[in-house]
Amino acid sequence: MNGIIIQYQYSGDEATWEKATGDFVAALEADSELDGGFMYMVTKARESDTRTHIGRWRDDDTLKLMQSRDYFKTFAGILKEMAGDTLKPEGMSVTTMTAQ
């Protein structure tokens, strides 16, 4: 299974950040064509402005489908705006994990 880790710094308005990330996750969950093939988690460090997003997907077709969606394009733009030059995406391969 392939995935991505995205890290960045954000010290702006929390309500704006929570709405953007919440709307994206809700859109993923509502997209019946993804059929559970795309997992996304958003985290916030407790003692710094570091934010981390972790995504993983079933296969390349699932990724392409998600990337074709308007909600993805909107969120990608918002994320770039919020993170500025601190945005650091990095591809990953999942080697082992728990069921949940």
Rosetta constraint file for C-alpha pairs under 8 A:
AtomPair CA 1 CA 56 HARMONIC 6.86 0.50
AtomPair CA 1 CA 57 HARMONIC 6.41 0.50
AtomPair CA 1 CA 58 HARMONIC 6.00 0.50
AtomPair CA 1 CA 59 HARMONIC 7.05 0.50
AtomPair CA 1 CA 93 HARMONIC 6.11 0.50
AtomPair CA 1 CA 94 HARMONIC 5.48 0.50
AtomPair CA 1 CA 95 HARMONIC 7.76 0.50
AtomPair CA 2 CA 56 HARMONIC 5.68 0.50
AtomPair CA 2 CA 57 HARMONIC 6.06 0.50
AtomPair CA 2 CA 58 HARMONIC 7.38 0.50
AtomPair CA 2 CA 59 HARMONIC 7.41 0.50
AtomPair CA 2 CA 91 HARMONIC 7.65 0.50
AtomPair CA 2 CA 92 HARMONIC 6.00 0.50
AtomPair CA 2 CA 93 HARMONIC 4.59 0.50
AtomPair CA 2 CA 94 HARMONIC 5.95 0.50
AtomPair CA 3 CA 54 HARMONIC 7.25 0.50
AtomPair CA 3 CA 55 HARMONIC 5.25 0.50
AtomPair CA 3 CA 56 HARMONIC 3.91 0.50
AtomPair CA 3 CA 57 HARMONIC 6.19 0.50
AtomPair CA 3 CA 91 HARMONIC 5.91 0.50
AtomPair CA 3 CA 92 HARMONIC 5.02 0.50
AtomPair CA 3 CA 93 HARMONIC 5.91 0.50
AtomPair CA 3 CA 94 HARMONIC 6.97 0.50
AtomPair CA 4 CA 53 HARMONIC 7.91 0.50
AtomPair CA 4 CA 54 HARMONIC 5.77 0.50
AtomPair CA 4 CA 55 HARMONIC 5.20 0.50
AtomPair CA 4 CA 56 HARMONIC 6.45 0.50
AtomPair CA 4 CA 89 HARMONIC 6.80 0.50
AtomPair CA 4 CA 90 HARMONIC 5.63 0.50
AtomPair CA 4 CA 91 HARMONIC 4.37 0.50
AtomPair CA 4 CA 92 HARMONIC 5.25 0.50
AtomPair CA 5 CA 52 HARMONIC 6.91 0.50
AtomPair CA 5 CA 53 HARMONIC 5.73 0.50
AtomPair CA 5 CA 54 HARMONIC 4.69 0.50
AtomPair CA 5 CA 55 HARMONIC 6.61 0.50
AtomPair CA 5 CA 89 HARMONIC 5.74 0.50
AtomPair CA 5 CA 90 HARMONIC 5.30 0.50
AtomPair CA 5 CA 91 HARMONIC 6.34 0.50
AtomPair CA 5 CA 92 HARMONIC 6.88 0.50
AtomPair CA 6 CA 52 HARMONIC 5.52 0.50
AtomPair CA 6 CA 53 HARMONIC 5.02 0.50
AtomPair CA 6 CA 54 HARMONIC 6.50 0.50
AtomPair CA 6 CA 87 HARMONIC 7.04 0.50
AtomPair CA 6 CA 88 HARMONIC 5.54 0.50
AtomPair CA 6 CA 89 HARMONIC 4.14 0.50
AtomPair CA 6 CA 90 HARMONIC 6.23 0.50
AtomPair CA 7 CA 50 HARMONIC 6.92 0.50
AtomPair CA 7 CA 51 HARMONIC 5.67 0.50
AtomPair CA 7 CA 52 HARMONIC 4.50 0.50
AtomPair CA 7 CA 53 HARMONIC 6.54 0.50
AtomPair CA 7 CA 86 HARMONIC 7.75 0.50
AtomPair CA 7 CA 87 HARMONIC 6.01 0.50
AtomPair CA 7 CA 88 HARMONIC 5.17 0.50
AtomPair CA 7 CA 89 HARMONIC 6.38 0.50
AtomPair CA 8 CA 50 HARMONIC 5.72 0.50
AtomPair CA 8 CA 51 HARMONIC 5.46 0.50
AtomPair CA 8 CA 52 HARMONIC 6.71 0.50
AtomPair CA 8 CA 83 HARMONIC 5.69 0.50
AtomPair CA 8 CA 86 HARMONIC 4.99 0.50
AtomPair CA 8 CA 87 HARMONIC 4.63 0.50
AtomPair CA 8 CA 88 HARMONIC 6.10 0.50
AtomPair CA 9 CA 49 HARMONIC 5.17 0.50
AtomPair CA 9 CA 50 HARMONIC 4.60 0.50
AtomPair CA 9 CA 51 HARMONIC 5.99 0.50
AtomPair CA 9 CA 83 HARMONIC 5.98 0.50
AtomPair CA 9 CA 86 HARMONIC 5.93 0.50
AtomPair CA 9 CA 87 HARMONIC 7.44 0.50
AtomPair CA 10 CA 49 HARMONIC 5.34 0.50
AtomPair CA 10 CA 50 HARMONIC 6.54 0.50
AtomPair CA 10 CA 51 HARMONIC 6.88 0.50
AtomPair CA 10 CA 82 HARMONIC 6.54 0.50
AtomPair CA 10 CA 83 HARMONIC 5.92 0.50
AtomPair CA 11 CA 49 HARMONIC 5.69 0.50
AtomPair CA 12 CA 16 HARMONIC 7.91 0.50
AtomPair CA 12 CA 17 HARMONIC 7.65 0.50
AtomPair CA 12 CA 82 HARMONIC 7.69 0.50
AtomPair CA 13 CA 17 HARMONIC 6.50 0.50
AtomPair CA 14 CA 18 HARMONIC 5.97 0.50
AtomPair CA 15 CA 19 HARMONIC 6.03 0.50
AtomPair CA 16 CA 20 HARMONIC 6.24 0.50
AtomPair CA 17 CA 21 HARMONIC 6.19 0.50
AtomPair CA 17 CA 82 HARMONIC 7.95 0.50
AtomPair CA 18 CA 22 HARMONIC 5.70 0.50
AtomPair CA 19 CA 23 HARMONIC 5.81 0.50
AtomPair CA 20 CA 24 HARMONIC 6.31 0.50
AtomPair CA 20 CA 75 HARMONIC 6.93 0.50
AtomPair CA 20 CA 78 HARMONIC 7.40 0.50
AtomPair CA 21 CA 25 HARMONIC 6.25 0.50
AtomPair CA 21 CA 42 HARMONIC 7.33 0.50
AtomPair CA 21 CA 75 HARMONIC 7.83 0.50
AtomPair CA 22 CA 26 HARMONIC 6.04 0.50
AtomPair CA 23 CA 27 HARMONIC 6.11 0.50
AtomPair CA 24 CA 28 HARMONIC 6.29 0.50
AtomPair CA 24 CA 71 HARMONIC 6.68 0.50
AtomPair CA 24 CA 72 HARMONIC 7.23 0.50
AtomPair CA 24 CA 75 HARMONIC 6.44 0.50
AtomPair CA 25 CA 29 HARMONIC 6.25 0.50
AtomPair CA 25 CA 40 HARMONIC 6.93 0.50
AtomPair CA 26 CA 30 HARMONIC 6.10 0.50
AtomPair CA 27 CA 31 HARMONIC 6.14 0.50
AtomPair CA 27 CA 71 HARMONIC 6.78 0.50
AtomPair CA 28 CA 34 HARMONIC 7.64 0.50
AtomPair CA 28 CA 38 HARMONIC 7.58 0.50
AtomPair CA 28 CA 66 HARMONIC 7.98 0.50
AtomPair CA 29 CA 36 HARMONIC 7.75 0.50
AtomPair CA 31 CA 35 HARMONIC 7.36 0.50
AtomPair CA 32 CA 36 HARMONIC 8.00 0.50
AtomPair CA 34 CA 38 HARMONIC 6.45 0.50
AtomPair CA 34 CA 62 HARMONIC 6.41 0.50
AtomPair CA 34 CA 65 HARMONIC 7.56 0.50
AtomPair CA 34 CA 66 HARMONIC 7.30 0.50
AtomPair CA 37 CA 57 HARMONIC 5.50 0.50
AtomPair CA 37 CA 58 HARMONIC 4.98 0.50
AtomPair CA 37 CA 59 HARMONIC 7.87 0.50
AtomPair CA 37 CA 62 HARMONIC 6.52 0.50
AtomPair CA 38 CA 55 HARMONIC 7.22 0.50
AtomPair CA 38 CA 56 HARMONIC 5.87 0.50
AtomPair CA 38 CA 57 HARMONIC 4.40 0.50
AtomPair CA 38 CA 58 HARMONIC 6.49 0.50
AtomPair CA 38 CA 62 HARMONIC 7.07 0.50
AtomPair CA 38 CA 63 HARMONIC 7.60 0.50
AtomPair CA 39 CA 55 HARMONIC 5.57 0.50
AtomPair CA 39 CA 56 HARMONIC 5.30 0.50
AtomPair CA 39 CA 57 HARMONIC 6.28 0.50
AtomPair CA 40 CA 53 HARMONIC 7.12 0.50
AtomPair CA 40 CA 54 HARMONIC 5.68 0.50
AtomPair CA 40 CA 55 HARMONIC 4.36 0.50
AtomPair CA 40 CA 56 HARMONIC 6.62 0.50
AtomPair CA 41 CA 53 HARMONIC 5.62 0.50
AtomPair CA 41 CA 54 HARMONIC 5.16 0.50
AtomPair CA 41 CA 55 HARMONIC 6.42 0.50
AtomPair CA 42 CA 51 HARMONIC 7.43 0.50
AtomPair CA 42 CA 52 HARMONIC 5.90 0.50
AtomPair CA 42 CA 53 HARMONIC 4.44 0.50
AtomPair CA 42 CA 54 HARMONIC 6.50 0.50
AtomPair CA 43 CA 51 HARMONIC 5.72 0.50
AtomPair CA 43 CA 52 HARMONIC 5.12 0.50
AtomPair CA 43 CA 53 HARMONIC 6.20 0.50
AtomPair CA 44 CA 49 HARMONIC 7.37 0.50
AtomPair CA 44 CA 50 HARMONIC 6.17 0.50
AtomPair CA 44 CA 51 HARMONIC 4.61 0.50
AtomPair CA 44 CA 52 HARMONIC 6.44 0.50
AtomPair CA 45 CA 49 HARMONIC 6.54 0.50
AtomPair CA 45 CA 50 HARMONIC 5.46 0.50
AtomPair CA 45 CA 51 HARMONIC 6.24 0.50
AtomPair CA 57 CA 62 HARMONIC 6.50 0.50
AtomPair CA 57 CA 63 HARMONIC 6.36 0.50
AtomPair CA 58 CA 62 HARMONIC 6.35 0.50
AtomPair CA 58 CA 63 HARMONIC 7.91 0.50
AtomPair CA 59 CA 63 HARMONIC 6.60 0.50
AtomPair CA 60 CA 64 HARMONIC 6.15 0.50
AtomPair CA 61 CA 65 HARMONIC 6.10 0.50
AtomPair CA 62 CA 66 HARMONIC 6.26 0.50
AtomPair CA 63 CA 67 HARMONIC 6.10 0.50
AtomPair CA 64 CA 68 HARMONIC 6.18 0.50
AtomPair CA 65 CA 69 HARMONIC 6.85 0.50
AtomPair CA 66 CA 72 HARMONIC 6.75 0.50
AtomPair CA 67 CA 72 HARMONIC 5.80 0.50
AtomPair CA 67 CA 73 HARMONIC 7.09 0.50
AtomPair CA 68 CA 72 HARMONIC 7.23 0.50
AtomPair CA 68 CA 73 HARMONIC 7.61 0.50
AtomPair CA 69 CA 73 HARMONIC 6.63 0.50
AtomPair CA 70 CA 74 HARMONIC 6.11 0.50
AtomPair CA 71 CA 75 HARMONIC 6.09 0.50
AtomPair CA 72 CA 76 HARMONIC 5.99 0.50
AtomPair CA 73 CA 77 HARMONIC 6.39 0.50
AtomPair CA 74 CA 78 HARMONIC 6.36 0.50
AtomPair CA 75 CA 79 HARMONIC 5.95 0.50
AtomPair CA 76 CA 80 HARMONIC 6.21 0.50
AtomPair CA 77 CA 81 HARMONIC 6.24 0.50
AtomPair CA 78 CA 82 HARMONIC 6.15 0.50
AtomPair CA 79 CA 83 HARMONIC 5.95 0.50
AtomPair CA 80 CA 84 HARMONIC 5.63 0.50
AtomPair CA 80 CA 87 HARMONIC 6.90 0.50
AtomPair CA 83 CA 87 HARMONIC 5.31 0.50
